[in-house]
């Protein structure tokens, strides 16, 4: 698996340079911008005047492009405070903002309600397997904040279950 790097500038609005407090959750997002590339999404974050970023974007062609190191905070999972999340093994308690404990992966998509290309899915599986040595859970953005994102996995939960099982990750479900 190859990960290209297009890192956001450190100590910038969308890359604070803060280390994760603990590695817990991989949060899946869809970019919300059909037919866009990883580079277009990362440049959007770079030029944005408000908080928002993720650690990596996986393109329609399966390329993985990293925007923030996996051991740093990205602004992708909202501003939730202390929260208990349900999971396949009981509950997970996060004492503060989920961004401090999670990695965000954005997935490019061809249309608003479409699934992902085979290339995107295969790269996602490879990345999740690689990250599973440090992270125990996978969740959608919806499961963390209630935002309807990742659309595909929210409407095809069985695919999320398959993905988690293939990658030996537990699933966090809606709060």
mmCIF file of the C-alpha atoms, coordinates in Angstrom:
data_MODEL
# 
_entry.id   MODEL 
# 
loop_
_atom_site.group_PDB 
_atom_site.id 
_atom_site.type_symbol 
_atom_site.label_atom_id 
_atom_site.label_alt_id 
_atom_site.label_comp_id 
_atom_site.label_asym_id 
_atom_site.label_entity_id 
_atom_site.label_seq_id 
_atom_site.pdbx_PDB_ins_code 
_atom_site.Cartn_x 
_atom_site.Cartn_y 
_atom_site.Cartn_z 
_atom_site.occupancy 
_atom_site.B_iso_or_equiv 
_atom_site.pdbx_formal_charge 
_atom_site.auth_seq_id 
_atom_site.auth_comp_id 
_atom_site.auth_asym_id 
_atom_site.auth_atom_id 
_atom_site.pdbx_PDB_model_num 
ATOM 1   C CA . UNK A 1 1   ? 0.000   0.000  0.000  1.00 0.00 ? 1   UNK A CA 1 
ATOM 2   C CA . UNK A 1 2   ? 1.334   3.410  -0.985 1.00 0.00 ? 2   UNK A CA 1 
ATOM 3   C CA . UNK A 1 3   ? 0.283   6.583  0.791  1.00 0.00 ? 3   UNK A CA 1 
ATOM 4   C CA . UNK A 1 4   ? 1.005   9.823  -1.023 1.00 0.00 ? 4   UNK A CA 1 
ATOM 5   C CA . UNK A 1 5   ? 1.524   12.909 1.125  1.00 0.00 ? 5   UNK A CA 1 
ATOM 6   C CA . UNK A 1 6   ? 0.030   16.341 0.592  1.00 0.00 ? 6   UNK A CA 1 
ATOM 7   C CA . UNK A 1 7   ? 0.316   17.520 4.187  1.00 0.00 ? 7   UNK A CA 1 
ATOM 8   C CA . UNK A 1 8   ? -1.480  20.622 5.389  1.00 0.00 ? 8   UNK A CA 1 
ATOM 9   C CA . UNK A 1 9   ? 0.887   23.190 6.904  1.00 0.00 ? 9   UNK A CA 1 
ATOM 10  C CA . UNK A 1 10  ? 1.573   22.509 10.613 1.00 0.00 ? 10  UNK A CA 1 
ATOM 11  C CA . UNK A 1 11  ? 0.137   24.893 13.194 1.00 0.00 ? 11  UNK A CA 1 
ATOM 12  C CA . UNK A 1 12  ? -2.471  26.062 10.678 1.00 0.00 ? 12  UNK A CA 1 
ATOM 13  C CA . UNK A 1 13  ? -6.225  26.465 11.144 1.00 0.00 ? 13  UNK A CA 1 
ATOM 14  C CA . UNK A 1 14  ? -6.895  22.914 9.937  1.00 0.00 ? 14  UNK A CA 1 
ATOM 15  C CA . UNK A 1 15  ? -3.784  21.190 11.292 1.00 0.00 ? 15  UNK A CA 1 
ATOM 16  C CA . UNK A 1 16  ? -3.154  22.264 14.880 1.00 0.00 ? 16  UNK A CA 1 
ATOM 17  C CA . UNK A 1 17  ? -0.128  19.986 15.304 1.00 0.00 ? 17  UNK A CA 1 
ATOM 18  C CA . UNK A 1 18  ? -1.563  18.524 18.516 1.00 0.00 ? 18  UNK A CA 1 
ATOM 19  C CA . UNK A 1 19  ? -0.876  14.832 19.150 1.00 0.00 ? 19  UNK A CA 1 
ATOM 20  C CA . UNK A 1 20  ? -3.830  12.454 19.575 1.00 0.00 ? 20  UNK A CA 1 
ATOM 21  C CA . UNK A 1 21  ? -4.504  11.704 23.250 1.00 0.00 ? 21  UNK A CA 1 
ATOM 22  C CA . UNK A 1 22  ? -5.130  8.052  22.471 1.00 0.00 ? 22  UNK A CA 1 
ATOM 23  C CA . UNK A 1 23  ? -5.797  5.951  19.397 1.00 0.00 ? 23  UNK A CA 1 
ATOM 24  C CA . UNK A 1 24  ? -9.357  4.658  19.550 1.00 0.00 ? 24  UNK A CA 1 
ATOM 25  C CA . UNK A 1 25  ? -11.579 5.219  16.499 1.00 0.00 ? 25  UNK A CA 1 
ATOM 26  C CA . UNK A 1 26  ? -11.289 5.400  12.729 1.00 0.00 ? 26  UNK A CA 1 
ATOM 27  C CA . UNK A 1 27  ? -14.102 7.652  11.500 1.00 0.00 ? 27  UNK A CA 1 
ATOM 28  C CA . UNK A 1 28  ? -15.317 7.235  7.915  1.00 0.00 ? 28  UNK A CA 1 
ATOM 29  C CA . UNK A 1 29  ? -16.615 10.186 5.907  1.00 0.00 ? 29  UNK A CA 1 
ATOM 30  C CA . UNK A 1 30  ? -17.676 10.766 2.350  1.00 0.00 ? 30  UNK A CA 1 
ATOM 31  C CA . UNK A 1 31  ? -16.346 13.947 0.788  1.00 0.00 ? 31  UNK A CA 1 
ATOM 32  C CA . UNK A 1 32  ? -19.749 15.346 -0.164 1.00 0.00 ? 32  UNK A CA 1 
ATOM 33  C CA . UNK A 1 33  ? -18.296 16.548 -3.465 1.00 0.00 ? 33  UNK A CA 1 
ATOM 34  C CA . UNK A 1 34  ? -18.983 13.924 -6.166 1.00 0.00 ? 34  UNK A CA 1 
ATOM 35  C CA . UNK A 1 35  ? -16.218 13.208 -8.701 1.00 0.00 ? 35  UNK A CA 1 
ATOM 36  C CA . UNK A 1 36  ? -13.626 15.229 -6.794 1.00 0.00 ? 36  UNK A CA 1 
ATOM 37  C CA . UNK A 1 37  ? -10.043 14.078 -6.253 1.00 0.00 ? 37  UNK A CA 1 
ATOM 38  C CA . UNK A 1 38  ? -8.122  13.735 -3.010 1.00 0.00 ? 38  UNK A CA 1 
ATOM 39  C CA . UNK A 1 39  ? -5.983  16.742 -3.954 1.00 0.00 ? 39  UNK A CA 1 
ATOM 40  C CA . UNK A 1 40  ? -9.036  18.941 -4.566 1.00 0.00 ? 40  UNK A CA 1 
ATOM 41  C CA . UNK A 1 41  ? -10.415 18.097 -1.129 1.00 0.00 ? 41  UNK A CA 1 
ATOM 42  C CA . UNK A 1 42  ? -7.118  18.712 0.658  1.00 0.00 ? 42  UNK A CA 1 
ATOM 43  C CA . UNK A 1 43  ? -6.628  22.048 -1.134 1.00 0.00 ? 43  UNK A CA 1 
ATOM 44  C CA . UNK A 1 44  ? -10.167 22.995 -0.086 1.00 0.00 ? 44  UNK A CA 1 
ATOM 45  C CA . UNK A 1 45  ? -9.176  22.429 3.560  1.00 0.00 ? 45  UNK A CA 1 
ATOM 46  C CA . UNK A 1 46  ? -5.929  24.328 3.082  1.00 0.00 ? 46  UNK A CA 1 
ATOM 47  C CA . UNK A 1 47  ? -7.751  27.402 1.735  1.00 0.00 ? 47  UNK A CA 1 
ATOM 48  C CA . UNK A 1 48  ? -10.718 27.171 4.089  1.00 0.00 ? 48  UNK A CA 1 
ATOM 49  C CA . UNK A 1 49  ? -11.218 29.888 6.698  1.00 0.00 ? 49  UNK A CA 1 
ATOM 50  C CA . UNK A 1 50  ? -12.941 27.613 9.225  1.00 0.00 ? 50  UNK A CA 1 
ATOM 51  C CA . UNK A 1 51  ? -12.050 24.346 10.933 1.00 0.00 ? 51  UNK A CA 1 
ATOM 52  C CA . UNK A 1 52  ? -12.332 21.151 8.908  1.00 0.00 ? 52  UNK A CA 1 
ATOM 53  C CA . UNK A 1 53  ? -9.907  18.466 7.778  1.00 0.00 ? 53  UNK A CA 1 
ATOM 54  C CA . UNK A 1 54  ? -9.224  14.738 7.863  1.00 0.00 ? 54  UNK A CA 1 
ATOM 55  C CA . UNK A 1 55  ? -6.140  12.585 7.977  1.00 0.00 ? 55  UNK A CA 1 
ATOM 56  C CA . UNK A 1 56  ? -6.444  11.062 4.511  1.00 0.00 ? 56  UNK A CA 1 
ATOM 57  C CA . UNK A 1 57  ? -8.599  11.019 1.401  1.00 0.00 ? 57  UNK A CA 1 
ATOM 58  C CA . UNK A 1 58  ? -9.070  7.953  -0.799 1.00 0.00 ? 58  UNK A CA 1 
ATOM 59  C CA . UNK A 1 59  ? -9.799  8.697  -4.440 1.00 0.00 ? 59  UNK A CA 1 
ATOM 60  C CA . UNK A 1 60  ? -12.045 6.987  -6.960 1.00 0.00 ? 60  UNK A CA 1 
ATOM 61  C CA . UNK A 1 61  ? -8.887  5.393  -8.380 1.00 0.00 ? 61  UNK A CA 1 
ATOM 62  C CA . UNK A 1 62  ? -7.905  4.024  -4.954 1.00 0.00 ? 62  UNK A CA 1 
ATOM 63  C CA . UNK A 1 63  ? -5.058  6.456  -4.333 1.00 0.00 ? 63  UNK A CA 1 
ATOM 64  C CA . UNK A 1 64  ? -4.597  7.322  -0.666 1.00 0.00 ? 64  UNK A CA 1 
ATOM 65  C CA . UNK A 1 65  ? -3.437  10.881 -0.054 1.00 0.00 ? 65  UNK A CA 1 
ATOM 66  C CA . UNK A 1 66  ? -2.539  11.898 3.487  1.00 0.00 ? 66  UNK A CA 1 
ATOM 67  C CA . UNK A 1 67  ? -3.215  15.448 4.697  1.00 0.00 ? 67  UNK A CA 1 
ATOM 68  C CA . UNK A 1 68  ? -2.334  15.085 8.404  1.00 0.00 ? 68  UNK A CA 1 
ATOM 69  C CA . UNK A 1 69  ? -0.058  12.559 10.148 1.00 0.00 ? 69  UNK A CA 1 
ATOM 70  C CA . UNK A 1 70  ? -2.044  9.736  11.766 1.00 0.00 ? 70  UNK A CA 1 
ATOM 71  C CA . UNK A 1 71  ? -0.737  10.632 15.239 1.00 0.00 ? 71  UNK A CA 1 
ATOM 72  C CA . UNK A 1 72  ? -2.050  14.228 15.120 1.00 0.00 ? 72  UNK A CA 1 
ATOM 73  C CA . UNK A 1 73  ? -5.496  15.756 15.644 1.00 0.00 ? 73  UNK A CA 1 
ATOM 74  C CA . UNK A 1 74  ? -7.607  16.638 12.594 1.00 0.00 ? 74  UNK A CA 1 
ATOM 75  C CA . UNK A 1 75  ? -10.911 18.514 12.730 1.00 0.00 ? 75  UNK A CA 1 
ATOM 76  C CA . UNK A 1 76  ? -13.280 15.924 11.271 1.00 0.00 ? 76  UNK A CA 1 
ATOM 77  C CA . UNK A 1 77  ? -15.518 14.537 14.005 1.00 0.00 ? 77  UNK A CA 1 
ATOM 78  C CA . UNK A 1 78  ? -17.331 17.564 15.378 1.00 0.00 ? 78  UNK A CA 1 
ATOM 79  C CA . UNK A 1 79  ? -17.062 19.081 18.812 1.00 0.00 ? 79  UNK A CA 1 
ATOM 80  C CA . UNK A 1 80  ? -18.686 16.408 20.933 1.00 0.00 ? 80  UNK A CA 1 
ATOM 81  C CA . UNK A 1 81  ? -17.897 16.551 24.620 1.00 0.00 ? 81  UNK A CA 1 
ATOM 82  C CA . UNK A 1 82  ? -17.806 13.649 27.084 1.00 0.00 ? 82  UNK A CA 1 
ATOM 83  C CA . UNK A 1 83  ? -19.757 10.831 25.441 1.00 0.00 ? 83  UNK A CA 1 
ATOM 84  C CA . UNK A 1 84  ? -20.472 7.142  25.853 1.00 0.00 ? 84  UNK A CA 1 
ATOM 85  C CA . UNK A 1 85  ? -20.670 5.257  22.558 1.00 0.00 ? 85  UNK A CA 1 
ATOM 86  C CA . UNK A 1 86  ? -22.191 1.822  22.105 1.00 0.00 ? 86  UNK A CA 1 
ATOM 87  C CA . UNK A 1 87  ? -20.115 -0.798 20.357 1.00 0.00 ? 87  UNK A CA 1 
ATOM 88  C CA . UNK A 1 88  ? -20.014 -4.488 19.675 1.00 0.00 ? 88  UNK A CA 1 
ATOM 89  C CA . UNK A 1 89  ? -18.276 -5.062 23.042 1.00 0.00 ? 89  UNK A CA 1 
ATOM 90  C CA . UNK A 1 90  ? -20.355 -2.769 25.271 1.00 0.00 ? 90  UNK A CA 1 
ATOM 91  C CA . UNK A 1 91  ? -19.508 0.917  25.611 1.00 0.00 ? 91  UNK A CA 1 
ATOM 92  C CA . UNK A 1 92  ? -16.611 3.246  24.886 1.00 0.00 ? 92  UNK A CA 1 
ATOM 93  C CA . UNK A 1 93  ? -16.282 6.424  26.928 1.00 0.00 ? 93  UNK A CA 1 
ATOM 94  C CA . UNK A 1 94  ? -14.457 9.444  25.518 1.00 0.00 ? 94  UNK A CA 1 
ATOM 95  C CA . UNK A 1 95  ? -13.861 12.169 28.110 1.00 0.00 ? 95  UNK A CA 1 
ATOM 96  C CA . UNK A 1 96  ? -13.792 14.992 25.558 1.00 0.00 ? 96  UNK A CA 1 
ATOM 97  C CA . UNK A 1 97  ? -13.834 15.816 21.841 1.00 0.00 ? 97  UNK A CA 1 
ATOM 98  C CA . UNK A 1 98  ? -13.737 12.742 19.558 1.00 0.00 ? 98  UNK A CA 1 
ATOM 99  C CA . UNK A 1 99  ? -11.131 14.482 17.368 1.00 0.00 ? 99  UNK A CA 1 
ATOM 100 C CA . UNK A 1 100 ? -8.615  13.858 20.157 1.00 0.00 ? 100 UNK A CA 1 
ATOM 101 C CA . UNK A 1 101 ? -9.019  10.075 19.849 1.00 0.00 ? 101 UNK A CA 1 
ATOM 102 C CA . UNK A 1 102 ? -9.732  9.431  16.190 1.00 0.00 ? 102 UNK A CA 1 
ATOM 103 C CA . UNK A 1 103 ? -8.440  9.365  12.648 1.00 0.00 ? 103 UNK A CA 1 
ATOM 104 C CA . UNK A 1 104 ? -10.686 10.653 9.863  1.00 0.00 ? 104 UNK A CA 1 
ATOM 105 C CA . UNK A 1 105 ? -10.725 9.004  6.439  1.00 0.00 ? 105 UNK A CA 1 
ATOM 106 C CA . UNK A 1 106 ? -12.602 10.767 3.621  1.00 0.00 ? 106 UNK A CA 1 
ATOM 107 C CA . UNK A 1 107 ? -13.842 8.679  0.704  1.00 0.00 ? 107 UNK A CA 1 
ATOM 108 C CA . UNK A 1 108 ? -14.365 10.093 -2.782 1.00 0.00 ? 108 UNK A CA 1 
ATOM 109 C CA . UNK A 1 109 ? -17.578 9.034  -4.533 1.00 0.00 ? 109 UNK A CA 1 
ATOM 110 C CA . UNK A 1 110 ? -19.039 9.332  -8.020 1.00 0.00 ? 110 UNK A CA 1 
ATOM 111 C CA . UNK A 1 111 ? -22.548 10.497 -7.053 1.00 0.00 ? 111 UNK A CA 1 
ATOM 112 C CA . UNK A 1 112 ? -24.404 11.593 -3.922 1.00 0.00 ? 112 UNK A CA 1 
ATOM 113 C CA . UNK A 1 113 ? -26.066 8.273  -3.225 1.00 0.00 ? 113 UNK A CA 1 
ATOM 114 C CA . UNK A 1 114 ? -23.574 5.924  -4.852 1.00 0.00 ? 114 UNK A CA 1 
ATOM 115 C CA . UNK A 1 115 ? -21.337 3.393  -3.224 1.00 0.00 ? 115 UNK A CA 1 
ATOM 116 C CA . UNK A 1 116 ? -17.599 3.402  -3.673 1.00 0.00 ? 116 UNK A CA 1 
ATOM 117 C CA . UNK A 1 117 ? -15.486 2.113  -6.507 1.00 0.00 ? 117 UNK A CA 1 
ATOM 118 C CA . UNK A 1 118 ? -13.784 -1.222 -6.066 1.00 0.00 ? 118 UNK A CA 1 
ATOM 119 C CA . UNK A 1 119 ? -10.452 0.633  -6.017 1.00 0.00 ? 119 UNK A CA 1 
ATOM 120 C CA . UNK A 1 120 ? -11.621 2.956  -3.227 1.00 0.00 ? 120 UNK A CA 1 
ATOM 121 C CA . UNK A 1 121 ? -12.962 0.029  -1.199 1.00 0.00 ? 121 UNK A CA 1 
ATOM 122 C CA . UNK A 1 122 ? -9.802  -2.052 -1.617 1.00 0.00 ? 122 UNK A CA 1 
ATOM 123 C CA . UNK A 1 123 ? -7.577  0.849  -0.554 1.00 0.00 ? 123 UNK A CA 1 
ATOM 124 C CA . UNK A 1 124 ? -9.849  1.552  2.415  1.00 0.00 ? 124 UNK A CA 1 
ATOM 125 C CA . UNK A 1 125 ? -9.544  -2.081 3.531  1.00 0.00 ? 125 UNK A CA 1 
ATOM 126 C CA . UNK A 1 126 ? -5.752  -1.943 3.232  1.00 0.00 ? 126 UNK A CA 1 
ATOM 127 C CA . UNK A 1 127 ? -5.555  1.287  5.218  1.00 0.00 ? 127 UNK A CA 1 
ATOM 128 C CA . UNK A 1 128 ? -7.945  0.026  7.916  1.00 0.00 ? 128 UNK A CA 1 
ATOM 129 C CA . UNK A 1 129 ? -5.959  -3.199 8.297  1.00 0.00 ? 129 UNK A CA 1 
ATOM 130 C CA . UNK A 1 130 ? -2.788  -1.164 8.636  1.00 0.00 ? 130 UNK A CA 1 
ATOM 131 C CA . UNK A 1 131 ? -4.335  1.173  11.237 1.00 0.00 ? 131 UNK A CA 1 
ATOM 132 C CA . UNK A 1 132 ? -6.041  -1.649 13.169 1.00 0.00 ? 132 UNK A CA 1 
ATOM 133 C CA . UNK A 1 133 ? -2.838  -2.316 15.115 1.00 0.00 ? 133 UNK A CA 1 
ATOM 134 C CA . UNK A 1 134 ? -3.378  1.046  16.859 1.00 0.00 ? 134 UNK A CA 1 
ATOM 135 C CA . UNK A 1 135 ? -7.134  1.654  16.532 1.00 0.00 ? 135 UNK A CA 1 
ATOM 136 C CA . UNK A 1 136 ? -9.856  -0.701 17.797 1.00 0.00 ? 136 UNK A CA 1 
ATOM 137 C CA . UNK A 1 137 ? -13.040 0.832  16.400 1.00 0.00 ? 137 UNK A CA 1 
ATOM 138 C CA . UNK A 1 138 ? -14.516 2.007  13.121 1.00 0.00 ? 138 UNK A CA 1 
ATOM 139 C CA . UNK A 1 139 ? -17.502 4.364  12.937 1.00 0.00 ? 139 UNK A CA 1 
ATOM 140 C CA . UNK A 1 140 ? -19.227 6.662  10.510 1.00 0.00 ? 140 UNK A CA 1 
ATOM 141 C CA . UNK A 1 141 ? -19.297 10.419 11.084 1.00 0.00 ? 141 UNK A CA 1 
ATOM 142 C CA . UNK A 1 142 ? -23.019 9.955  11.788 1.00 0.00 ? 142 UNK A CA 1 
ATOM 143 C CA . UNK A 1 143 ? -22.248 7.624  14.684 1.00 0.00 ? 143 UNK A CA 1 
ATOM 144 C CA . UNK A 1 144 ? -20.029 10.270 16.287 1.00 0.00 ? 144 UNK A CA 1 
ATOM 145 C CA . UNK A 1 145 ? -22.019 13.476 15.667 1.00 0.00 ? 145 UNK A CA 1 
ATOM 146 C CA . UNK A 1 146 ? -25.366 12.624 14.068 1.00 0.00 ? 146 UNK A CA 1 
ATOM 147 C CA . UNK A 1 147 ? -24.392 14.215 10.728 1.00 0.00 ? 147 UNK A CA 1 
ATOM 148 C CA . UNK A 1 148 ? -25.610 12.142 7.747  1.00 0.00 ? 148 UNK A CA 1 
ATOM 149 C CA . UNK A 1 149 ? -22.108 11.162 6.677  1.00 0.00 ? 149 UNK A CA 1 
ATOM 150 C CA . UNK A 1 150 ? -20.904 8.581  5.491  1.00 0.00 ? 150 UNK A CA 1 
ATOM 151 C CA . UNK A 1 151 ? -24.085 8.257  3.422  1.00 0.00 ? 151 UNK A CA 1 
ATOM 152 C CA . UNK A 1 152 ? -23.276 4.892  1.860  1.00 0.00 ? 152 UNK A CA 1 
ATOM 153 C CA . UNK A 1 153 ? -22.336 3.050  5.047  1.00 0.00 ? 153 UNK A CA 1 
ATOM 154 C CA . UNK A 1 154 ? -25.276 4.622  6.913  1.00 0.00 ? 154 UNK A CA 1 
ATOM 155 C CA . UNK A 1 155 ? -27.708 3.245  4.327  1.00 0.00 ? 155 UNK A CA 1 
ATOM 156 C CA . UNK A 1 156 ? -25.836 -0.052 3.782  1.00 0.00 ? 156 UNK A CA 1 
ATOM 157 C CA . UNK A 1 157 ? -24.895 -0.966 7.351  1.00 0.00 ? 157 UNK A CA 1 
ATOM 158 C CA . UNK A 1 158 ? -24.213 -4.578 6.339  1.00 0.00 ? 158 UNK A CA 1 
ATOM 159 C CA . UNK A 1 159 ? -21.292 -3.308 4.207  1.00 0.00 ? 159 UNK A CA 1 
ATOM 160 C CA . UNK A 1 160 ? -19.829 -1.541 7.247  1.00 0.00 ? 160 UNK A CA 1 
ATOM 161 C CA . UNK A 1 161 ? -20.169 -4.757 9.258  1.00 0.00 ? 161 UNK A CA 1 
ATOM 162 C CA . UNK A 1 162 ? -18.385 -6.708 6.488  1.00 0.00 ? 162 UNK A CA 1 
ATOM 163 C CA . UNK A 1 163 ? -15.624 -4.098 6.328  1.00 0.00 ? 163 UNK A CA 1 
ATOM 164 C CA . UNK A 1 164 ? -15.122 -4.092 10.097 1.00 0.00 ? 164 UNK A CA 1 
ATOM 165 C CA . UNK A 1 165 ? -15.025 -7.890 10.217 1.00 0.00 ? 165 UNK A CA 1 
ATOM 166 C CA . UNK A 1 166 ? -12.521 -8.062 7.335  1.00 0.00 ? 166 UNK A CA 1 
ATOM 167 C CA . UNK A 1 167 ? -10.272 -5.583 9.153  1.00 0.00 ? 167 UNK A CA 1 
ATOM 168 C CA . UNK A 1 168 ? -10.776 -7.010 12.665 1.00 0.00 ? 168 UNK A CA 1 
ATOM 169 C CA . UNK A 1 169 ? -12.269 -3.784 14.019 1.00 0.00 ? 169 UNK A CA 1 
ATOM 170 C CA . UNK A 1 170 ? -15.203 -3.242 16.375 1.00 0.00 ? 170 UNK A CA 1 
ATOM 171 C CA . UNK A 1 171 ? -18.060 -1.027 15.222 1.00 0.00 ? 171 UNK A CA 1 
ATOM 172 C CA . UNK A 1 172 ? -19.262 2.006  17.157 1.00 0.00 ? 172 UNK A CA 1 
ATOM 173 C CA . UNK A 1 173 ? -22.935 2.686  16.633 1.00 0.00 ? 173 UNK A CA 1 
ATOM 174 C CA . UNK A 1 174 ? -25.120 5.767  17.082 1.00 0.00 ? 174 UNK A CA 1 
ATOM 175 C CA . UNK A 1 175 ? -25.043 7.341  20.491 1.00 0.00 ? 175 UNK A CA 1 
# 
